[in-house]
Amino acid sequence: MSKLLEINNLSVTLPLPGNTLHVVRDVSISLERGQTLGIVGESGSGKSMSALALMRLLPRSAIADATTMQLDGLDLRTLDDRNFTRQIAGPQIGMIFQEPMTSLNPVYTIGRQMTEGAVSRGLLSGKQVERKAIDLLERVGIPDPAGRMSQFPHQLSGGQRQRVMIAMTLMLDPTLLIADEPTTALDVTVQAQILDLLDDLRRERQMGMILISHDLAVVAERSDDVAVMYGGEIIERGDASGVLRAPAHPYTQSLMLAIPHLGMAPGRLGAIPGTVPSLVSPPKGCIFAPRCSYRREDCTTARPQMRDHDGQHSYRCVLETPPTRHAEVIPLRAAGTPVGQDVITATNINQVFETRKALFGAKRQIQALDDVSLSLKRGETLALIGESGSGKSTLARILLGLAQPTSGQVRMLDRPVAELAPQERAAFVQPIFQDPYSSLNPRRRLAEIIARPLQLRGEKDSKVLKQAVGEALDIVRLPQRLLHAYPSQLSGGQRQRVAIARALVTRPAALICDEPTSALDVSVQAQILNLLDDLKAEMGLTCLLITHDMAVVHQIADRVVVMLNGKVVEEGPAQQVLKTPTNDYTRNLLAAAPRFEMTNAEVAS
């Protein structure tokens, strides 16, 4: 294979008032034609910034520098921005961005956004480009692809928008594809379909691919080589199997211990203590030293060099022999917690929506929920799983009292939910939404955000509010010093903890969590799942968990309800459903879920 991409000593800095943020430091990567390089690491590690530097999409004030940056033998540093945009960005390097809502233009149709790149470059005629766009939409699993061409982004679900982004990137047949969290918003079956498509295109076109993901199972299945980033540096790299199944660096080992596994008994996950260090003043020594359990005195005096490990991969550490760590299964605190009476019941719920294809088109009915019944018992975690469009979120809104069903009834503590005042419902059950970026008011400080539910209930005493907010922060293990911070100043995991604190400040009996960990790194996900287990043990918390991650279901759920096309197709104890499913659809979901199972011996280096 010929070398497609070579980058040496890439650094990215962001000037700040009176200081400099060192976002990426001395990153070197290479990629052969037809191969996939996986890049993993926590939020703030520099994964996306490295990709944006390659695409010249950094913030205006950012400064990027590299000793080598070549694509297929062409020195990219010699191109001005105009020629780079015309010749490289799109036709040679395509990028699938993580957040489709900010990447798609809300005022342009899907068809226009799919075709304008190829048309403006004169690559295809109008009819050819339309046929190719429809074909690609069909290949990424968009139903009625021809009809979708005239629709706008807001008319598609989150998963469908992500698929449109993937199809749009493939329109120009790039030789290098950068996929930044391409499957975060997708169900496991669609995720497998998209990854299979990307693999097929990579083989057909000998396309190189950089896969940036926090899902280590996906990276392990789909990558040839892996680079592990932390604090703006690559701390371990090499063959994917070697790096992920026999990690040498203590940080990579810690990531492995934070992953819930379908093949192992549920237990406390190995969350990494502390947070990613500030990159304003990177330490002289090892960037991971403050959080490392193997820290020595010489870890803080000089930056470690990359050292070879068994000829398979290299790692940046002062330890000549990698430490040995074994996966120890520590029982969940809430394991075996008895469940009590039904606290929320849904009986024969039907929900029918009316829609029309055009402004003056004929109306048609969509059956979103079809005779759905379920119960949520006190002190249990019930997982609700199924593909996009199966009715999970619609059912959650009805259970919260935010929507009224066409027919059927929801009861809370044996009272019809329709008879409860909004304040009564909010006191009993609270939601935690999937995206803490959009569910937290960016103009409010944390203290104001967390106190808001109490204020809506009529609480005005500042002392009571301050005490309640402080207790909520303690519950979710956030320091009090963050009380006056804004959401933009927090990491993704910290934002999600704030969302949980806001939900818990009224001390509800139940939580309804819609994909609470889908956008989180595995280390932060481990902290959140351990936290939910603690809250269940300490407070007897009841939880409805909507998720597409089967390993998370295995980790935390007591029971499982599987939905398909608005119907419940399987229900039962979590471990029974996951190990011996009786419905073909459930079997398909489990078969599509990426797996990365490790034994104790494999966790040891």
Residue, then its C-alpha position, 0 to 999 in steps of 0.5 A: m500500500s502507498k502512503l496517503l497521508e503523512i503529518n509530522n509534529l502538528s501543533v495547534t495553539l489558541p491565543l488567549p488574553g494574557n496566555t496561550l492554549h496549547v490544544v495540540r502538541d507534536v502530533s504525528i500520524s500516517l495513513e496508508r491507502g485503503q486503511t482506517l486510523g482510529i483516534v480515541g481519547e477524552s473530550g478536550s484531548g485534541k482529536s477533533m482539533s487535529a482533524l480541523a487543522l488538516m481541513r483548515l477549519l480552525p478558529r480564526s485566531a488559531i495557529a497551526d504548524a507542522t513540519t510535514m503535512q502531505l496528502d498523496g505526495l502533495d505538500l498541503r502547506t504550499l497551497d493558499d486557502r483558495n486553492f485548498t478549498r477548491q482542490i482539496a476540501g471536498p474532492q480530496i478530503g471529506m469530513i463528516f461532522q459530529e453535530p449535523m444540526t450545526s453542519l446542515n443549513p436550515v434554510y436549504t433543502i436536502g437536495r440543494q445541500m447534497t448537490e451544490g458542491a458537485v455542481s459548483r465544481g462542474l463535476l456532474s450535470g444536474k441530472q447526474v448529480e441528482r441521481k447520485a444524491i438519491d442513490l447515496l441517500e438510499r445507500v445510507g438508509i434514508p427512506d423515500p430518498a427521492g422525496r427527502m430531496s425537497q425536505f429541510p433538515h428540521q423535517l428529519s430525525g437526528g439520525q436521518r440528519q447524520r445519514v444525510m451528512i454522510a451521504m453529502t460528504l461522499m458526493l465528491d468521492p474523497t480519497l481521504l474521509i475524516a469521520d468525527e463521531p459519525t455514529t453518535a446519534l444512530d441506533v445500533t442497526v443503523q450504526a452497523q449499516i453506516l459503518d459497513l457502507l463506509d468500509d465497502l466504499r473504503r475498499e472499493r475506492q482504496m479510500g483512507m479513513i480517519l475514524i474519531s470516536h469515543d466508542l472503543a468497541v466501534v474503533a476496535e472493530r473497524s480500525d487497522d491502527v489506533a492513536v490514543m490522545y490525551g491532553g493534546e498529545i498522542i500517548e499510544r499508537g499502533d496496531a488496533s488489536g495490540v493497542l486496545r487488547a494489550p494497552a501499555h500506557p496507564y491511561t489506555q488501560s484505564l479507558m479499557l476498564a471504564i467500558p461496560h461489557l456484554g460478556m462480563a457480569p455487571g459491576r462498578l466501572g473503572a472511572i478515571p479520577g480527576t479531569v483533563p488538565s488545563l492546556v493553558s500551561p501544560p506540565k513539563g512532565c507527563i501530561f497524565a501524571p496528575r491522574c495516574s496511579y503509577r506516578r513517580e517523581d521523574c514523571t513530573t520533571a521531563r516529558p516522556q519519549m515514545r518507547d517501543h512495545d513488543g514491536q506492535h505499538s509505542y507508548r509515551c511513558v517513563l515506565e520501561t515495562p508497562p504496568t499490569r492491571h487486571a479487571e476486577v469486578i466490584p459489585l454494583r451498590a444497588a445490585g439486588t435492590p428490591v423493587g416495590q409498587d408500580v409508580i408509573t403505569a401506562t395502559n393501552i397507549n395509542q398516539v396518532f399524528e396527522t401530517r401532510k407531504a406538502l402545504f396543500g397535500a392530503k393529510r395522512q395518519i402516522q401511528a406512533l404508538d400502538d396499544v403500548s402498556l408498561s409499568l415502572k416500579r419503585g427503585e428499579t431501572l427500566a431500559l427502553i430500547g428500539e430504533s429511531g421512530s419506534g416511539k420511545s421518545t413519544l412514550a417518554r413525553i406522554l409519561l412525563g405528562l408533556a403530551q396527551p395520548t390519542s387514547g389510553q391512560v397514564r397513572m402516577l402513584d395510582r392517579p391519572v396523570a391528566e389530573l395532576a397539576p404541572q407542579e405535582r408532576a414535576a415534583f414526582v418525575q424529572p427528565i434528563f435530556q440527551d444533549p446537555y449543550s442544548s438543554l442548559n441555558p447558556r446565559r445562566r450560571l450553574a447556581e441559577i440553572i439548578a435552582r430554577p425547578l425550585q423557583l418554579r415551584g414557588e420557593k423564594d428563600s435564598k438560603v433554602l435555594k442555596q442549600a438545595v443547590g449545594e446538596a445537588l452538586d454534592i450528589v452528582r460529585l461536582p465541586q462547589r467552586l463551579l456554582h458561578a460557572y457557565p455551561s460553556q466553561l464545563s466539559g460534556g460530562q460536567r454538563q450532563r452532571v449539571a443536568i442530573a443535579r437540576a433534575l434531582v434538586t426537587r428530590p423526585a421519585a423518578l427520572i426519565c433519562d433520554e440517552p444520557t450517556s450517548a455523547l459522553d466519553v467512556s471514562v465520563q460515561a463510567q462516572i455517570l453510570n456509577l453515579l446513577d447506581d449510587l443514587k439508586a442505592e442511596m435514594g431508592l431512585t426509579c429510572l426509565l432509561i432510553t438508550h441504544d447502547m446494549a452494554v449500558v443496558h447490561q450494566i444498569a438495567d433491571r428490566v428491558v422493554v423493546m419497541l418496534n414501530g410503536k409496539v412493545v415486542e419483548e419485555g423481561p428481566a434485563q439479563q434474560v432478554l440480553k442473553t436469551p432474547t425470544n423476538d427476532y428483532t431483539r436478536n437483530l439489535l443484539a447482533a448489530a451491537p459492536r462488541f469489545e469483550m476482554t478477559n482479565a488476562e487481556v486487560a493486563s499488559 
